[in-house]
Amino acid sequence: MINYVYILASLSLFHTALGAVAGAPVLPESTELYNRGAVIEEVVSISNVSHYRIELPKSDRTTITASKAPDGTRVWSSDGSMANDRYKLAKGFLDTPSVSKQGGLNNAGFVQLSGCINLDKAPQLIPSDKGGFYRSSSASVDPNMNFQGSRCEGYKQFVECVQPSNKQFILRCCNDEEDCPAPSGSQKCSDVLKGSYGACAEART
Ligand SMILES: *[C@@H]1O[C@H](CO)[C@@H](O)[C@H](O)[C@H]1NC(C)=O
């Protein structure tokens, strides 16, 4: 009996050790995302429909809520077109992506990228997840803030809404906080952040 328990314990230790070696490759982080000893800086950006960086869960099949845990997200770049980025989206991540620059409520200016998520190209997400939103750390009142250092290139702040269950996606970078409201409760991204959502515009929550 004692021998039997001992053998079981040894086997499970052996497997744990194997798992640690095989399952957790140590990969270098992009210096843009990670400064040794400092907070991780997450910089999203929108240039055009084929050139953008967005925030998504770092690991496969993660809910947006779970990804808000420390170190749970990464900035992913579009279609692998940005050579130095460590995290690259699958080609065609967004169906009918649209980029729009507008003046906003007080004419401070904002830019947004919106569209339908192609779930077949989104291993980071869980299709049934109702999703949620990320915000830059500069947003003034923000209990759901991601971690320090997240910002949008060229703008004061951003809000990103990711709702896998209805496929809506939008990243809006703005200079005036009034232009970057976040959905609450059962609101869809499109209820609060008007934009071109293609085929998922009329989606249910
Ligand atoms: C998209 O933006 C990138 C970066 O600014 C630029 O190099 C590229 O030419 C742009 N593509 C189009 C189609 O405008």
The ligand as an SDF file (V2000), in Angstrom:
LIG
                    3D

 14 14  0  0  0  0  0  0  0  0999 V2000
   -1.7660   52.0830  -43.3780 C   0  0  0  0  0  0  0  0  0  0  0  0
   -0.9610   52.7150  -42.4210 O   0  0  0  0  0  0  0  0  0  0  0  0
    0.3900   52.3270  -42.4690 C   0  0  0  0  0  0  0  0  0  0  0  0
    1.0930   52.9770  -41.2970 C   0  0  0  0  0  0  0  0  0  0  0  0
    0.8290   54.3150  -41.1950 O   0  0  0  0  0  0  0  0  0  0  0  0
    0.9890   52.7190  -43.8110 C   0  0  0  0  0  0  0  0  0  0  0  0
    2.3270   52.2950  -43.8740 O   0  0  0  0  0  0  0  0  0  0  0  0
    0.1760   52.0820  -44.9180 C   0  0  0  0  0  0  0  0  0  0  0  0
    0.6550   52.5280  -46.1710 O   0  0  0  0  0  0  0  0  0  0  0  0
   -1.2790   52.4280  -44.7800 C   0  0  0  0  0  0  0  0  0  0  0  0
   -2.0490   51.6900  -45.7680 N   0  0  0  0  0  0  0  0  0  0  0  0
   -3.0130   52.2590  -46.4490 C   0  0  0  0  0  0  0  0  0  0  0  0
   -3.7440   51.3690  -47.4000 C   0  0  0  0  0  0  0  0  0  0  0  0
   -3.3020   53.4420  -46.3340 O   0  0  0  0  0  0  0  0  0  0  0  0
  1  2  1  0
  1 10  1  0
  2  3  1  0
  3  4  1  0
  3  6  1  0
  4  5  1  0
  6  7  1  0
  6  8  1  0
  8  9  1  0
  8 10  1  0
 10 11  1  0
 11 12  1  0
 12 13  1  0
 12 14  2  0
M  END
$$$$
